[in-house]
Amino acid sequence: MWPGWRRLAVLGVLLLTVPVLAADTGGVTCEIRENGQAGSGTIVVLQGETEVGRGSCGKALALPPGDFTAVLSLDGALDGPEQRQSFSTQANKTAKVSADFATGLLEVRIRSQGRDTAGMAVIRKAGQQIGTLGSGVAAHLSVGSYQIVARYRTQQKAYEDVQIKQGERTLLEASFE
């Protein structure tokens, strides 16, 4: 038997199967926007409850033909917002999904004796803690109502119903003596 026969046979099988696989493959691309402007995010693709793919938005993700749910997430937002969309793929076609996240900025400044000082703020939404911020640090949050607890040493001040509005910066100053 010729020594190179196996290699050629394997290569022949690959050459025969690659076009068939490529013809059966569909895909999805995603676009993320934040307040109408280009943003950065990720996609997780579910088929039923099973994850079948994940990647960064802006890059095509290969999928077999079928029905899926895209879970689109915005990078850099403290509350980790997600939007879900159903979509279908077909052979040789790429589906497109997109999400626009409405966000604003929150900055909490901790002050003591009239000066900015180190401290932290605990951010909650509907009673669930979603993150913390250091004094003077701004973070993107989804539009909505939040509860903020500003802490300085052993003291704290609670702020209920802090409204984050789309495209706006909210500055909360907490003064301690």
N, C-alpha and C positions, 0 to 999 in steps of 0.2 A: 504494500500500500504506500502511496506517495506521502512523505512526511508532512507536507503542507496542506493536505486534504482537509483535516479537521478545522484548521484556521479558516480556510475558504468556505467550508460548510457553515461555520458559525457566522462568518461575515455575510454569507448569502442569506441566512435567516434574518440577520439584523437588517439587511437592505430590504428584505421583503416586508418585515414587520414595522419598520419606522414610518413609512408613508401611511400605513393603515392606522397606526396610533395617532399620527398628526392629523389625519382626516377626521378622526372621532373626537378630537379635543376641542373644547370651547374655552372660554375664559371670562374673566371679569377685571375691570379696572375701576378704581374709585378716585373720587375727587373730594377733598375736604376744603371747606371754606369756614372762615370765622368772621362773623358780621359782614358777609358779602365779599370779603377779601380772601385771597389764596391763603390756605393754612396747611398744616402738616398733621397727618394722622395715620391710623392703621386700620386694617380690615381683618376681621375674623369671619370665615365662611362656615356656616352650619348647614347640615342637611339633616333635618329633624332636630335632634338634640346633640348630634355628633359633629365635632369640629373636623372639617375636611380640608381646611387651608387657612393660611394667615400670611400677611405681608404688609408692606408699607404702601400707602396710597401713592399713586403716580407710576406704579410698576404693575404690569399685567400679571395676573395669577391664573395659571392653567387649571381648568376643571373639566370633568367629564360633562356631557350634556345632562341636564336635570334641573330640578327646582331647589333653590337655596334661600337662605337668609343671610344677609350681610349685617354684621355688627360693626358699625363705623365709630371710631373713637378719635377725639381731638387730643393731640399732643400738647402738653404743657398746661392744661387747665387743672387747677387744684382739686376740683370735684370729680374729675374723670368722666365727663359726659359721654354718652353713647346714643347713637340712633340706629334703629333696625330697619332694614328694607328687604322685602322679598324680591327675588329676581330669578330668571331662568336663563340657562345657557343652551346653545345649540352647537352642533358640530361646525367648526370653522368660523364661528362668530364670537365676538367679544361683547359681553354685556357691560353696561356702565351704570354705576351707582354713585350717588353724591349726597353730601350732607352739608348743611350750613348751620353752624352753631352760634347762637346768640350769647355773647359774653360781655362782661364788663371787668374792670379792674377794682380790686380792693386793696387798700393799704391801711394798716393800723400802726399809728405812732404812739409809743408809750413815752410819757413825759413825767418827770419828777422834779419838783421845785422849779418849774418853768423851763426845764431843759430836756432835750431828747435823751433817752436812756435805753439801756437794754431791757428787753421784756419780750413777752410772746403773746400771741392771740390764738385761741382755740376756735376753730370755725365749725359750726354745726348747721345742719339743714334738717328740718323736721325731727329734731332731737338726736340725730346721728352725727357723730363726729366725722368730718370729712378731711380735716387736715389742720396744720398749725402754720403760723407765720411768725417770723421774727419781726421785731419792731422796725418799721421803715421799709419793709420788703413788700412789694406789690405782687399780687397774684391774679391770674385770670380765673374767673368763676362764671358759671352759667347764670343767666338772668334769673332772678328770684329773690326770695326772702331768706335771710340767714340769721342765726343767733351767734353772737361773738362774745367770748369771755376774754378780756384783756387781763394779763397777769404781770405783776411787778413784785418781785420778792415774795412775800407772804400775802400780799393784797391782790384782790381781783375786782373787776367791775364787769357786770353783764349788760349786754346790749341786745335787746329783742328786736326782731323785725327790721334788720338792716337790709335795705333794698339795693340790689345790684341791677343796674339798668344797662341796656345794650349800648355798647360803645362808649360808656361813661366811666370815669374814675371816681370811686368813692373813697374819701379819706375820713378815717375815724380816729379822733385823738382821744386818748385816755390819759387823764392827768391824775397823778398820785402825789401825795404830800408826805 
